[in-house]
Amino acid sequence: MTRLQDLYTQQNQSPWLDNLKRGWITSGDLERWVERGVRGITSNPSIFQKAMESGDAYDSQLRTLAADKTPVIDSYWDLVTSDIQDALRILRPVYDASGGEDGFVSVEVAPSLARDTEGTIAAARHLNSTIAQPNLYVKIPGTAEGLPAIQQMISEKRSINVTLLFSIERYGEVIEAYLSGLEAAEGDLSAISSVASFFISRVDTEVDRRLDEVGTDAARALKGKTAVANGKLAYDLFLEKFSGPRWDALAARGARKQRPLWASTSTKNPDYPDTLYVDALIGPDTVNTIPDATLDAFDDHGTVARTIDADVDEARAAIAGLADVGVDLDDVTRVLEDEGVAAFSKSFDELIGVLQAKADGFGA
């Protein structure tokens, strides 16, 4: 047994791979990741930018699309859809064996839609109907504008990965959108699945920067504590919201819990352990989507033990301590959401430019 397999069998946490590229599909590497214990895959515009800009794995399909005079934006979606469909096929046995709990592959709507409710709804419907596989997650950013789209998609029984979550308050709003969507859906709810992707390491990066600016001993003592504390409090909210009469009524109709998914779990600060954001957030009914280098590190020397609900009072104290030293966590999460939306948009725009240049070159 690998540590990745132990995560699931011993702790009921599902390790997913936060990366996707065509070379892994054609070489069999993706299937080997699944054999090691990976139970799902997430992608985003930045991931596809790295995949498509490096090497020539996509050139043959892009050349054919260019010869057919396919607009480059449509070519992008054709390239993405091909990878997603292949990954869905590879993960389908996990989906079937788990009764629809795992085996999902996520694809994100265009990042330009992050503040566009109606555009997001249309794009999510299009991706869902075009790819049309039960183990597909369409990713919708958990922005204020994304909340109505999430609720609408769930009410239509479409499975959704809510992404770019940083604050406990917004996470609570996402849970409400999910529950309200389930309540609006008709009949049996067992085919609906969702995860809420709560970003971890980026929180420490931004908070630690601000703590350094404060510069006091009290501020320095809080460095490296906020991201994990934020995740623990998110899990505490998950336990609260997915219990009680309201949830019981939905569960009786076959509803599944919207599992918290820990995202951005590679360690950005070299002074912190390389498996920090995996080791510290292990617990039942959760997912951790992990970049391949961090997956390798955890499989080599990570610690498989339940940690998600340990020291919750200390987590609350760490969050409270930020205000005491003058760090505004609400502002941190607002900045991180804006930066996340901007970063994905930048990756998307840059990639479209690269694909256009390649397509033009093929026609030269």
C-alpha positions in Angstrom: 0.0 0.0 0.0 1.2 3.5 -0.8 0.7 6.5 1.6 -1.8 7.9 -1.0 -3.8 4.7 -0.7 -3.6 4.8 3.1 -5.0 8.3 3.1 -8.2 6.9 1.7 -8.4 3.5 3.3 -7.4 4.7 6.8 -8.6 8.3 6.9 -11.3 8.5 4.2 -9.5 11.4 2.6 -9.3 11.3 -1.2 -6.0 12.4 -2.8 -6.4 14.0 -6.2 -3.8 15.1 -8.7 -3.7 18.9 -9.3 -2.3 18.7 -12.8 -3.0 17.3 -16.2 -1.1 17.2 -19.5 -1.3 15.2 -22.6 2.1 13.6 -22.3 0.9 11.8 -19.1 -2.1 10.4 -20.9 -0.2 9.1 -23.9 2.7 7.7 -21.8 0.6 5.9 -19.3 1.8 8.1 -16.5 -1.7 9.1 -15.6 -2.8 5.5 -15.2 0.2 4.9 -13.0 -0.8 7.8 -10.8 -4.2 6.2 -10.4 -2.6 2.9 -9.5 -0.6 4.7 -6.8 -3.8 6.0 -5.2 -4.8 9.1 -7.0 -8.6 9.3 -7.0 -9.4 12.4 -9.1 -7.9 15.1 -11.2 -8.2 18.9 -11.2 -7.2 21.3 -13.9 -7.3 25.1 -14.4 -6.2 27.6 -17.1 -2.7 27.9 -15.6 -2.3 24.1 -15.7 -3.3 24.0 -19.4 -1.0 26.9 -20.1 2.0 25.0 -18.8 1.0 21.9 -20.6 0.3 23.4 -24.0 3.2 25.8 -24.1 5.9 23.1 -23.4 6.8 20.6 -26.0 4.8 19.5 -29.0 2.2 17.1 -27.6 -0.7 19.3 -28.8 0.8 20.3 -32.1 -0.8 17.6 -34.3 -4.3 18.3 -33.2 -3.8 22.1 -33.3 -2.3 21.8 -36.9 -5.5 19.9 -38.0 -7.7 22.5 -36.3 -5.8 25.3 -37.9 -6.1 23.7 -41.3 -9.8 23.6 -40.9 -9.8 27.4 -40.1 -11.0 26.7 -36.6 -10.9 29.9 -34.5 -8.1 29.7 -31.9 -10.5 30.1 -29.0 -12.5 27.1 -30.2 -9.2 25.2 -30.8 -8.3 25.7 -27.2 -11.5 24.2 -26.0 -11.1 21.3 -28.4 -7.6 20.6 -27.0 -8.9 20.8 -23.5 -11.9 18.6 -24.1 -9.7 15.9 -25.6 -7.5 15.8 -22.5 -10.5 15.9 -20.2 -12.3 13.1 -22.0 -9.2 10.9 -21.9 -8.7 11.6 -18.2 -12.4 10.8 -17.6 -12.0 7.5 -19.2 -8.9 6.6 -17.1 -10.7 7.7 -13.9 -14.0 6.1 -14.7 -13.2 2.8 -12.9 -12.5 4.8 -9.7 -15.9 6.5 -10.1 -17.7 3.2 -10.6 -15.9 1.4 -7.8 -16.6 4.3 -5.4 -20.3 4.6 -6.2 -19.8 8.0 -7.6 -17.8 9.4 -4.7 -14.4 9.8 -6.5 -13.0 9.4 -10.0 -13.9 13.0 -11.0 -12.0 15.2 -13.5 -12.5 19.0 -13.2 -12.5 21.5 -16.1 -13.0 25.2 -15.5 -15.2 27.7 -17.3 -13.3 30.5 -19.0 -11.8 32.8 -16.3 -13.3 35.9 -17.9 -16.6 34.7 -16.6 -15.7 34.9 -12.9 -17.8 38.0 -12.4 -20.5 37.0 -15.0 -23.4 35.0 -13.5 -25.3 34.4 -16.7 -22.2 33.7 -18.7 -21.0 31.2 -16.2 -24.4 29.4 -16.2 -24.3 29.2 -20.0 -20.7 28.0 -20.1 -21.2 25.4 -17.4 -24.2 24.0 -19.2 -22.3 23.9 -22.5 -19.3 22.0 -20.9 -21.6 19.6 -19.1 -23.6 18.7 -22.2 -20.6 18.7 -24.6 -18.5 16.3 -22.5 -21.5 14.5 -21.0 -19.8 12.1 -18.6 -21.0 11.4 -15.0 -17.6 11.9 -13.5 -17.1 15.4 -14.9 -16.9 18.4 -12.5 -17.3 21.8 -14.1 -15.4 24.3 -12.0 -17.1 27.6 -11.1 -15.2 30.3 -9.2 -16.8 30.9 -5.8 -17.1 34.6 -6.4 -20.2 36.6 -5.3 -21.3 36.4 -8.9 -20.6 32.7 -9.0 -22.9 31.8 -6.2 -26.2 32.0 -8.1 -24.6 30.0 -10.9 -23.6 27.3 -8.5 -27.1 27.1 -7.0 -28.6 27.0 -10.5 -26.3 24.2 -11.7 -27.0 22.1 -8.6 -30.7 22.5 -9.0 -30.3 21.2 -12.6 -28.4 18.2 -11.2 -25.1 19.1 -12.7 -22.0 18.3 -10.6 -19.8 21.3 -9.7 -16.4 21.9 -8.3 -16.5 25.4 -6.6 -13.1 26.9 -6.8 -11.1 29.9 -5.5 -12.4 29.9 -2.0 -10.3 31.7 0.6 -12.7 33.0 3.4 -14.8 31.1 5.9 -17.7 33.6 5.2 -17.7 32.9 1.4 -17.4 29.2 2.1 -20.6 29.4 4.2 -22.3 31.1 1.2 -21.1 28.4 -1.1 -22.6 25.7 1.2 -25.9 27.6 1.3 -25.9 27.8 -2.5 -25.3 24.0 -2.6 -28.1 23.2 -0.1 -30.5 25.6 -1.8 -29.7 24.0 -5.1 -30.4 20.6 -3.8 -33.7 21.7 -2.3 -34.8 23.1 -5.7 -33.9 19.9 -7.5 -36.6 17.4 -8.1 -36.7 13.8 -7.1 -33.7 11.6 -6.2 -30.5 13.6 -5.5 -27.9 10.8 -5.5 -26.4 11.7 -9.0 -25.4 15.2 -7.9 -21.9 15.7 -6.6 -19.9 18.7 -5.5 -16.7 19.8 -3.8 -15.8 23.2 -2.4 -12.1 24.0 -3.2 -10.7 25.9 -0.3 -7.2 27.4 -1.1 -4.6 26.9 1.5 -0.9 27.8 1.0 -1.7 31.2 -0.8 -3.2 32.3 2.5 0.0 31.9 4.4 2.0 33.6 1.6 -0.1 36.7 1.8 -0.6 36.7 5.6 3.1 36.0 6.3 4.1 39.0 4.1 1.8 41.3 6.1 3.1 39.8 9.4 6.7 40.6 8.3 5.6 44.2 7.6 4.2 44.4 11.1 7.5 43.1 12.4 6.8 42.6 16.0 7.5 39.4 18.0 3.8 38.7 18.3 3.4 39.0 14.6 6.3 36.8 13.8 5.0 34.1 16.1 1.9 33.8 13.9 3.8 33.1 10.7 2.9 29.9 9.0 -0.2 29.3 11.1 -3.1 31.0 9.3 -3.6 28.7 6.3 -4.0 25.5 8.3 -6.1 27.3 10.9 -8.4 28.6 8.1 -8.8 25.1 6.8 -9.6 23.6 10.2 -12.3 26.2 10.8 -13.7 25.5 7.3 -13.9 21.9 8.2 -15.6 22.8 11.5 -18.2 24.7 9.5 -18.6 21.8 7.1 -19.5 19.5 10.0 -22.0 22.0 11.3 -23.8 22.6 8.1 -24.0 19.0 6.9 -25.9 17.8 10.0 -29.2 18.5 11.6 -32.8 18.5 10.3 -32.2 20.4 7.1 -29.4 18.2 5.9 -31.2 15.0 7.1 -34.1 15.8 4.9 -31.8 16.2 1.9 -29.8 13.0 2.8 -33.1 11.1 2.9 -33.5 12.0 -0.8 -30.0 10.7 -1.6 -28.0 13.9 -1.3 -24.3 13.7 -1.0 -22.3 16.0 1.2 -20.3 18.7 -0.6 -16.9 17.7 0.5 -14.2 20.3 1.4 -11.3 20.1 -1.1 -8.0 21.5 0.0 -6.4 23.2 -3.0 -3.1 25.1 -3.4 -1.4 22.6 -1.1 2.2 22.8 -2.3 4.5 24.6 0.1 5.5 28.0 -1.2 7.9 28.9 1.7 11.0 26.7 1.6 11.3 27.1 5.4 8.1 25.1 5.9 7.9 21.3 5.5 7.2 20.2 1.9 4.2 18.2 3.0 2.8 20.7 5.6 -0.5 21.4 3.8 -1.2 17.7 3.3 -0.1 16.4 6.8 -2.0 19.1 8.7 -5.4 18.7 7.0 -6.2 15.0 7.0 -9.7 13.9 7.9 -12.8 12.1 6.7 -15.1 13.3 4.0 -12.4 15.6 2.5 -10.3 15.8 -0.7 -6.8 17.1 -1.1 -5.9 18.0 -4.7 -2.1 18.0 -4.7 0.5 18.9 -7.3 2.6 16.0 -8.6 5.8 17.1 -6.8 4.0 17.3 -3.5 2.2 14.0 -4.1 5.6 12.4 -4.6 6.9 14.0 -1.4 3.9 12.9 0.6 4.1 9.4 -0.8 7.7 9.3 0.3 7.7 10.8 3.8 4.2 12.2 4.6 2.4 11.3 7.8 -1.0 9.5 7.5 -2.9 10.6 10.6 -6.1 12.4 11.4 -5.3 16.0 12.0 -8.1 18.1 10.5 -10.1 18.4 13.8 -7.1 18.5 16.2 -6.3 21.7 18.0 -9.3 23.6 16.7 -9.2 26.0 19.6 -5.6 26.8 18.7 -6.8 27.5 15.2 -9.4 29.9 16.4 -6.7 31.6 18.6 -4.4 31.9 15.6 -7.0 33.6 13.5 -8.0 35.9 16.4 -4.3 36.8 16.8 -4.1 38.3 13.4 -6.5 41.0 14.3 -4.6 41.7 17.5 -1.5 42.5 15.5 -3.3 44.5 12.8 -3.7 42.0 10.0 -7.1 42.1 8.4 -7.9 38.5 7.2 -11.0 39.7 5.4 -8.9 42.0 3.3 -6.4 39.2 2.7 -9.1 36.9 1.3 -10.5 39.7 -0.9 -7.0 40.3 -2.3 -6.4 36.6 -2.9 -9.7 36.1 -4.7 -9.0 39.1 -7.0 -5.4 37.8 -7.6 -6.6 34.3 -8.3 -9.2 35.5 -10.9 -6.5 37.8 -12.5 -3.9 35.0 -12.6 -6.2 32.6 -14.3 -7.3 35.2 -16.8 -3.7 36.1 -17.5 -2.7 32.5 -18.1 -5.7 32.0 -20.4 -5.0 35.1 -22.5 -1.3 34.3 -22.8 -2.1 30.7 -23.8 -4.5 31.9 -26.5 -1.8 34.1 -27.8 0.7 31.2 -28.0 -1.8 29.0 -29.7 -2.6 31.7 -32.2 1.1 32.1 -33.0 1.5 28.4 -33.5 -1.6 28.1 -35.7 -0.4 31.0 -37.8 3.0 29.3 -38.1 1.4 26.1 -39.3 -0.2 28.0 -42.2 3.0 29.8 -43.2 
